[in-house]
Amino acid sequence: MSPRADDATRRRFLSRTALALGGVFVAGCTGREDDADQESEPVVDEAETLETDTDPDAWVDVDAIRLDAYVGGWVGAEPAHVDRVENPTLVLFEGRSYEITIENRDNVKHNLAIWNAADERVGEYATDVVADTGATETLAFTATDGMATYICEHQPRIQLGDLEIVADE
């Protein structure tokens, strides 16, 4: 075999080996077990838990909610039962009026939008963008049955939380 052919064979072997090892590394990093472990801990350092009190009795007197906006997720600030909860589930009563105020905490663009189960914005329910640390926006709306999630449209896969709509009796 000529030295040129030998070099080409060696490069091909090394290239294929690197691709194979890279695939094993990536598969190991995204395996279900690893994902489950990561989901058990908050991603945002300022958050303390992922557990939200979703008992409707805890939410009956709530009409104002405050969330801190970070690239890694929302962090609850008010009411007290969502304080330091990452991407808290918000329990809302159908037909009631609410205000959600967001505060930028990391100098990255954020907004808050309400989406339905089809991953579409519900009406015009979205705040303007807050881009500077300390900037705030407030979304005022009436809770409806079609609301499913609240998201930041700039980081929709990691900065999102569920909306649990309860029929108001």
Backbone hydrogen bonds, N-H to C=O, Kabsch-Sander energy under -0.5 kcal/mol:
donor,donor_aa,acceptor,acceptor_aa,energy
6,D,2,S,-2.4
7,D,3,P,-2.3
8,A,4,R,-2.2
9,T,5,A,-2.4
10,R,6,D,-2.4
11,R,7,D,-2.7
12,R,8,A,-2.4
13,F,9,T,-2.5
14,L,10,R,-2.8
15,S,11,R,-2.7
16,R,12,R,-2.5
17,T,13,F,-2.5
18,A,14,L,-2.6
19,L,15,S,-2.3
20,A,16,R,-2.4
21,L,17,T,-2.7
22,G,18,A,-2.5
23,G,19,L,-2.2
24,V,20,A,-2.0
25,F,21,L,-2.5
26,V,22,G,-2.6
27,A,23,G,-2.5
28,G,24,V,-2.3
29,C,25,F,-1.6
30,T,26,V,-1.4
35,D,31,G,-2.3
36,A,32,R,-2.6
37,D,33,E,-2.0
38,Q,34,D,-2.4
39,E,35,D,-2.0
40,S,36,A,-0.6
40,S,37,D,-0.9
41,E,38,Q,-1.3
47,A,44,V,-1.7
48,E,84,R,-3.5
49,T,84,R,-1.5
53,D,81,H,-0.7
54,T,52,T,-0.9
58,A,55,D,-1.9
59,W,55,D,-0.7
59,W,56,P,-1.0
60,V,56,P,-0.8
62,V,59,W,-1.7
65,I,99,E,-2.6
66,R,78,E,-2.5
67,L,101,T,-2.7
68,D,75,V,-3.3
69,A,103,E,-3.1
70,Y,68,D,-0.6
70,Y,73,G,-1.3
73,G,70,Y,-1.0
75,V,68,D,-2.2
76,G,85,V,-2.9
77,A,66,R,-2.6
78,E,66,R,-1.6
82,V,79,P,-2.2
83,D,79,P,-0.5
83,D,80,A,-1.1
84,R,76,G,-2.7
85,V,82,V,-2.3
86,E,49,T,-2.9
87,N,74,W,-2.8
90,L,162,D,-2.6
91,V,89,T,-0.5
92,L,90,L,-0.6
92,L,164,E,-2.6
94,E,92,L,-0.5
94,E,166,V,-3.1
95,G,143,A,-3.2
96,R,93,F,-2.1
98,Y,141,F,-3.0
99,E,63,D,-1.9
100,I,139,L,-2.4
101,T,65,I,-3.0
101,T,99,E,-0.5
102,I,137,E,-2.8
103,E,67,L,-2.0
104,N,135,A,-2.7
105,R,69,A,-2.2
110,H,130,V,-1.8
113,A,151,I,-2.6
114,I,125,Y,-2.4
115,W,113,A,-0.5
115,W,149,T,-2.7
116,N,120,E,-2.5
119,D,116,N,-1.7
122,V,114,I,-3.0
123,G,121,R,-0.8
125,Y,122,V,-2.3
126,A,124,E,-1.9
127,T,112,L,-2.5
130,V,110,H,-3.1
131,A,129,V,-0.5
134,G,104,N,-3.3
135,A,132,D,-2.3
137,E,102,I,-1.6
139,L,100,I,-2.8
140,A,138,T,-0.6
141,F,98,Y,-2.2
143,A,96,R,-2.5
147,M,144,T,-1.6
148,A,115,W,-2.8
149,T,115,W,-2.1
150,Y,161,G,-2.5
151,I,113,A,-2.6
152,C,159,Q,-1.8
153,E,151,I,-0.6
155,Q,152,C,-0.9
158,I,155,Q,-1.0
159,Q,155,Q,-2.5
160,L,158,I,-0.7
161,G,150,Y,-2.4
163,L,148,A,-2.9
164,E,90,L,-2.9
165,I,163,L,-0.7
166,V,92,L,-3.2
166,V,164,E,-0.5
169,E,167,A,-0.6
